[in-house]
Amino acid sequence: MFDDVAPKYDVVNDVLSMGQTRRWRKVVVDAMEVTKGQHVLDLAAGTGTSSEPYADAGIEVVACDFSLGMLKVGKRRRPDINFVAGDATNLPFADNSFDASTISFGLRNVNEPKKALAEMLRVTKPGGKLVIAEFSQPVVPLWRTMYTEYLMRALPAIAVKVASNPDAYVYLAESIRAWPDQDHLAAWLQEAGWEKVTYRNLTGGIVAIHRATKPAESGAAGSPNGAAAAIAANKGPVAKLRRNIVR
Ligand SMILES: C[S@@+](CC[C@H](N)C(=O)[O-])C[C@H]1O[C@@H](n2cnc3c(N)ncnc32)[C@H](O)[C@@H]1O
């Protein structure tokens, strides 16, 4: 499906998000707090739009995606970026390879998102950061109703006019509705072994930016026992919330 939408992916995104994606992407880059000389993994990078700000700032970014169609469009557009074909659930990188990892509007598309969270933990250095941008749940009820109407009615109608594969946008709307809310995703992060999990809502919760850190202690890095220890040690509000979540 992503191979089919690749040629017009970025233009269509801008239209359907009413120009909001640029602002959302800036918040992600600021949250990463990476500097020149550091190595960043941008997972499910697609055509590399989410990777560009790092490359532009002289930060070494690896744009990884499993859609060759997306990677081809990206490489043509930005030959200077290192595009790598790879599956988020079985990353082709050694343990502790990156100073920070990020995934924008991609985790929802991965078949086994919890596996991807574990893989990102494995390839990130101890003490390194993870930033996730993903569609989420608007927090104010009236805004939630209006947004749901937009998603289920207006968006597919606009997609018919501007997109080469409108069915992909029906999938987009349905996958957003089925995706866990902010607290639930935060609990998944803790479960995978990430610590200091926080999130920030953008555009009233249409998008949430989750931030987390890989535990610095040796032993916690990417091992199942370490992950369990990290969850047990986490006493924050999200850790409390986990106990009330039925999976
Ligand atoms: C909506 S695009 C996001 C692209 C980019 N990050 C952005 O912000 O524009 C989602 C991407 O996730 C990729 N994807 C889905 N499942 C994947 C997986 N298991 N491994 C790697 N990439 C995956 C798709 O190929 C697609 O390019």
The ligand as a Gaussian input file, in Angstrom:
#p B3LYP/6-31G(d) Opt

LIG

0 1
 C        2.685000       7.336000       7.200000
 S        4.284000       6.872000       6.689000
 C        5.311000       7.923000       7.670000
 C        6.531000       8.375000       6.968000
 C        7.375000       9.442000       7.668000
 N        7.867000       9.028000       8.962000
 C        6.624000      10.766000       7.807000
 O        6.528000      11.272000       8.936000
 O        6.180000      11.279000       6.804000
 C        4.405000       5.328000       7.514000
 C        5.575000       4.482000       7.055000
 O        5.668000       3.321000       7.888000
 C        6.302000       2.327000       7.117000
 N        6.184000       1.034000       7.804000
 C        5.056000       0.374000       8.148000
 N        5.371000      -0.791000       8.738000
 C        6.734000      -0.863000       8.784000
 C        7.655000      -1.821000       9.280000
 N        7.248000      -2.955000       9.864000
 N        8.967000      -1.559000       9.170000
 C        9.407000      -0.418000       8.580000
 N        8.582000       0.514000       8.076000
 C        7.257000       0.307000       8.178000
 C        5.585000       2.422000       5.787000
 O        6.282000       1.809000       4.744000
 C        5.460000       3.945000       5.618000
 O        6.497000       4.466000       4.834000

